[in-house]
Amino acid sequence: MKSILIFMILITSTLFAVDSNTSKEDRIQKQLKIEMQKEQKYAKEQIFYQHWNYDYKGAEVNKESLKKLPEIELDDLDMDSVYD
């Protein structure tokens, strides 16, 4: 009984060893493909984050319109009640 169990363990271990050797190249190719996709995504994001691609003209504040805003006066800025 023990010999059959040992024999089965040896056969399965050799089958897994043979399977892992043949699929090693496949795993390498798969990992390379994943890394290339990550690299392409990174390159695309870097193009997005470049400062010279932004148009800041639309976000500028008109200084003349700031003069028309009413000034808000603060009576007392007491922050003690916040921490109670």
C-alpha positions in Angstrom: 0.0 0.0 0.0 2.8 2.4 0.9 4.7 1.6 -2.3 1.6 2.4 -4.4 1.2 5.7 -2.6 4.9 6.5 -3.1 4.7 5.5 -6.7 1.7 7.8 -7.3 3.5 10.7 -5.6 6.6 10.3 -7.8 4.5 10.1 -11.0 2.5 13.2 -10.1 5.6 15.2 -9.1 7.3 14.3 -12.4 4.2 15.3 -14.3 4.1 18.6 -12.6 7.8 19.1 -13.1 7.5 18.4 -16.8 4.5 20.7 -17.1 6.3 23.6 -15.3 9.3 23.3 -17.6 7.3 23.5 -20.8 5.1 26.3 -19.6 8.1 28.4 -18.3 8.5 30.0 -21.7 4.8 30.7 -21.9 4.8 32.3 -18.5 7.8 34.4 -19.5 6.0 35.6 -22.7 2.8 36.3 -20.8 4.7 38.3 -18.1 6.5 40.2 -20.9 3.2 41.1 -22.5 1.8 42.3 -19.2 4.9 44.4 -18.5 4.8 45.9 -22.1 1.1 46.9 -21.5 2.1 48.5 -18.2 4.9 50.4 -19.9 2.5 51.6 -22.7 0.0 52.8 -20.0 2.8 54.6 -18.2 4.0 56.3 -21.4 0.4 57.4 -22.1 0.0 58.8 -18.6 3.3 60.7 -18.8 2.1 62.4 -22.0 -1.0 63.5 -20.1 1.0 64.9 -17.1 3.4 67.0 -19.2 2.9 70.7 -18.2 3.2 72.1 -21.7 0.1 70.3 -22.9 -2.2 72.3 -20.6 -4.1 75.4 -21.7 -4.2 77.7 -18.6 -5.9 80.6 -20.4 -9.4 79.3 -19.5 -8.5 79.1 -15.8 -7.2 82.7 -15.5 -9.1 85.1 -13.3 -10.2 88.4 -14.6 -8.8 91.0 -12.2 -11.4 93.5 -13.1 -14.2 91.1 -12.0 -12.5 90.7 -8.6 -13.0 94.4 -7.9 -16.8 93.9 -8.2 -16.9 91.3 -5.5 -18.0 92.5 -2.1 -15.5 92.2 0.7 -16.5 89.8 3.5 -15.7 91.2 6.9 -14.9 88.8 9.7 -16.3 89.8 13.1 -14.5 87.4 15.3 -12.8 84.2 14.3 -13.2 82.2 17.5 -12.2 78.6 17.0 -12.6 77.5 20.6 -16.2 76.4 20.1 -15.1 74.0 17.4 -12.9 72.0 19.7 -15.4 71.6 22.6 
